[in-house]
Amino acid sequence: MKQPISPAFHLKLGVKKAMSTEYIWETFDGLWKALHRQGRRVEELESRVVELESRLAERAASLEERRTAAQPATAAAAEFPVERAA
């Protein structure tokens, strides 16, 4: 046989249920804000990576230009015999 549940129990259960719903929404709100904040950080980091990669490519191109500019001078020096250079 089932026992009747007292109104005090329902009242207590209702308050507890309302508190748990509030806690869930606060948790959800906190998670949503953290996710949004992390999303912005990811976007900032991605833009920084793109900037750094472009700077690296510029440096590599500059270094390659210096190497090609220096190679003809060393190639011309290599054509001279050692006896004549001394």
PAZAPA-4460 file (N, C-alpha, C; in steps of 0.05 Angstrom, whole numbers, plus 32768, in hexadecimal, padded with zeros to 4 digits):
% residues 86
    n_x    n_y    n_z   ca_x   ca_y   ca_z    c_x    c_y    c_z   seq   type   mol
   8010   7FE8   8000   8000   8000   8000   8011   8019   8000     1      M     A
   8009   802C   7FF0   8017   8045   7FEF   800E   8057   8005     2      K     A
   8021   8066   8010   801A   8079   8024   8016   8094   8017     3      Q     A
   8004   80A4   8020   8000   80BF   8015   8018   80D0   801B     4      P     A
   801F   80E1   8007   8036   80F2   800A   802C   810D   8016     5      I     A
   8039   8117   802A   8030   812F   8037   8036   8148   8026     6      S     A
   8026   815D   8029   802A   8176   801A   8046   8182   8021     7      P     A
   8050   817E   8039   806A   8189   8040   8080   817D   802F     8      A     A
   807D   8163   8029   8090   8156   8018   8090   8162   7FFC     9      F     A
   8079   8166   7FF1   8076   8173   7FD7   8083   818E   7FD6    10      H     A
   807E   819E   7FEC   8088   81B9   7FEE   80A7   81B7   7FEF    11      L     A
   80B1   81A5   7FFF   80CE   81A2   8001   80DA   8199   7FE6    12      K     A
   80CD   8187   7FD9   80D6   817D   7FBF   80D5   8193   7FAA    13      L     A
   80C1   81A4   7FAB   80BE   81BA   7F98   80D5   81CE   7F9B    14      G     A
   80DC   81D5   7FB3   80F2   81E8   7FB8   810C   81DC   7FAF    15      V     A
   8110   81C3   7FB5   8129   81B5   7FAC   812A   81B4   7F8E    16      K     A
   8113   81AE   7F81   8113   81AD   7F64   8118   81C8   7F58    17      K     A
   810D   81DD   7F63   8112   81F8   7F59   812F   8200   7F5C    18      A     A
   813B   81F8   7F72   8157   81FE   7F77   8169   81EF   7F63    19      M     A
   8162   81D6   7F5D   8172   81C7   7F4B   816F   81D2   7F2F    20      S     A
   8157   81DB   7F27   8154   81E7   7F0D   8163   8201   7F0B    21      T     A
   8163   8211   7F20   8172   822A   7F20   8190   8224   7F1E    22      E     A
   8199   8210   7F2C   81B6   8208   7F2B   81BD   81FF   7F0F    23      Y     A
   81AC   81F0   7F03   81B1   81E6   7EE8   81B3   81FD   7ED4    24      I     A
   81A1   8211   7ED6   81A2   8228   7EC4   81BB   8239   7EC9    25      W     A
   81C3   823C   7EE3   81DB   824B   7EE9   81F4   823C   7EDD    26      E     A
   81F4   8222   7EE0   820A   8212   7ED5   820A   8215   7EB7    27      T     A
   81F3   8212   7EAA   81F1   8215   7E8D   81FB   8230   7E84    28      F     A
   81F2   8245   7E92   81FA   8260   7E8C   8218   8264   7E8E    29      D     A
   8224   8259   7EA4   8241   825A   7EA8   8250   824C   7E92    30      G     A
   8246   8235   7E8A   8253   8225   7E74   8250   8234   7E5A    31      L     A
   8239   8240   7E55   8235   824F   7E3C   8248   8267   7E3A    32      W     A
   824B   8275   7E50   825D   828C   7E51   827A   8283   7E4D    33      K     A
   8282   826D   7E5A   829D   8263   7E58   82A2   825A   7E3B    34      A     A
   828F   824D   7E2F   8292   8244   7E13   8295   825C   7E00    35      L     A
   8286   8271   7E04   8288   8289   7DF4   82A3   8296   7DF8    36      H     A
   82AC   8297   7E11   82C6   82A3   7E17   82DC   8293   7E0A    37      R     A
   82DB   8279   7E0C   82EF   8268   7DFF   82EF   826A   7DE1    38      Q     A
   82D7   826D   7DD6   82D4   8270   7DB9   82E3   828A   7DAF    39      G     A
   82E0   829F   7DBE   82EE   82B8   7DB7   830C   82B4   7DB9    40      R     A
   8315   82A6   7DCE   8331   82A1   7DD1   833C   8291   7DBA    41      R     A
   832D   827D   7DB2   8336   826C   7D9B   8338   827E   7D82    42      V     A
   8324   828F   7D7D   8326   82A0   7D66   833E   82B3   7D67    43      E     A
   8344   82BE   7D7E   835B   82CF   7D81   8375   82BF   7D7C    44      E     A
   8376   82A7   7D87   838E   8296   7D82   8391   828F   7D65    45      L     A
   837B   8289   7D58   837C   8282   7D3B   8386   8299   7D2B    46      E     A
   837D   82B1   7D31   8386   82C9   7D22   83A4   82CE   7D28    47      S     A
   83AC   82C9   7D40   83C9   82CC   7D47   83DA   82B8   7D38    48      R     A
   83D0   82A0   7D36   83DF   828B   7D27   83E2   8293   7D0A    49      V     A
   83CC   829D   7CFE   83CD   82A6   7CE2   83E2   82BC   7CDF    50      V     A
   83E2   82CF   7CF1   83F5   82E5   7CF0   8412   82DB   7CF2    51      E     A
   8417   82C9   7D05   8432   82BE   7D08   843A   82AE   7CF0    52      L     A
   8428   829F   7CE4   842F   828F   7CCD   8436   82A1   7CB5    53      E     A
   8428   82B7   7CB2   842E   82CA   7C9D   8449   82D7   7CA1    54      S     A
   844F   82DE   7CBA   846A   82EA   7CC0   8480   82D6   7CBB    55      R     A
   847B   82BD   7CC2   848F   82A8   7CBD   8494   82A4   7C9F    56      L     A
   847E   82A5   7C8F   8481   82A3   7C72   8490   82BB   7C67    57      A     A
   848B   82D3   7C71   849A   82EA   7C69   84B8   82E8   7C6F    58      E     A
   84BE   82DE   7C87   84DA   82DA   7C8E   84E8   82C5   7C7C    59      R     A
   84DA   82B0   7C77   84E5   829B   7C66   84EA   82A5   7C4A    60      A     A
   84D7   82B5   7C3F   84DB   82C1   7C25   84F3   82D4   7C25    61      A     A
   84F5   82E4   7C39   850B   82F7   7C3C   8526   82E8   7C3D    62      S     A
   8527   82D3   7C4D   853F   82C3   7C4F   8546   82B6   7C35    63      L     A
   8532   82AD   7C26   8537   82A0   7C0C   8542   82B5   7BF8    64      E     A
   8538   82CD   7BF9   8542   82E3   7BE8   855F   82E9   7BEE    65      E     A
   8566   82E9   7C08   8582   82EE   7C0F   8594   82D8   7C05    66      R     A
   858B   82BF   7C07   859B   82A8   7BFE   85A0   82AA   7BE0    67      R     A
   858A   82B0   7BD1   858E   82B1   7BB4   859F   82C9   7BAC    68      T     A
   859E   82DF   7BBB   85AE   82F6   7BB5   85CC   82F0   7BBB    69      A     A
   85D1   82E0   7BCF   85EC   82DA   7BD7   85F8   82C4   7BC6    70      A     A
   85E9   82B3   7BBA   85F3   829C   7BAB   8603   82A5   7B92    71      Q     A
   85FB   82B8   7B82   860B   82C0   7B6B   8626   82CA   7B73    72      P     A
   8629   82D9   7B88   8643   82E3   7B91   8655   82CC   7B99    73      A     A
   864B   82B8   7BA7   865B   82A2   7BAF   8661   8290   7B97    74      T     A
   864F   828E   7B84   8654   827E   7B6C   866A   828B   7B5B    75      A     A
   866A   82A6   7B59   867F   82B4   7B4A   869A   82B0   7B58    76      A     A
   869A   82B1   7B72   86B3   82AD   7B80   86BD   8290   7B7D    77      A     A
   86AC   827D   7B7B   86B3   8261   7B78   86BF   825C   7B5C    78      A     A
   86BA   826C   7B49   86C4   8268   7B2E   86E2   826F   7B2C    79      E     A
   86EC   8281   7B3E   8708   8287   7B3D   8719   8271   7B49    80      F     A
   872E   826B   7B3C   8740   8257   7B47   874C   8260   7B62    81      P     A
   8753   824E   7B72   875E   8255   7B8D   8778   8264   7B8A    82      V     A
   8788   825D   7B76   87A2   826B   7B73   879E   8288   7B6C    83      E     A
   878B   828E   7B5B   8786   82AA   7B53   877A   82BA   7B6A    84      R     A
   876B   82AE   7B7B   875E   82BC   7B91   8773   82C4   7BA6    85      A     A
   8788   82B5   7BA8   879D   82BC   7BBC   87AF   82D0   7BB3    86      A     A
***
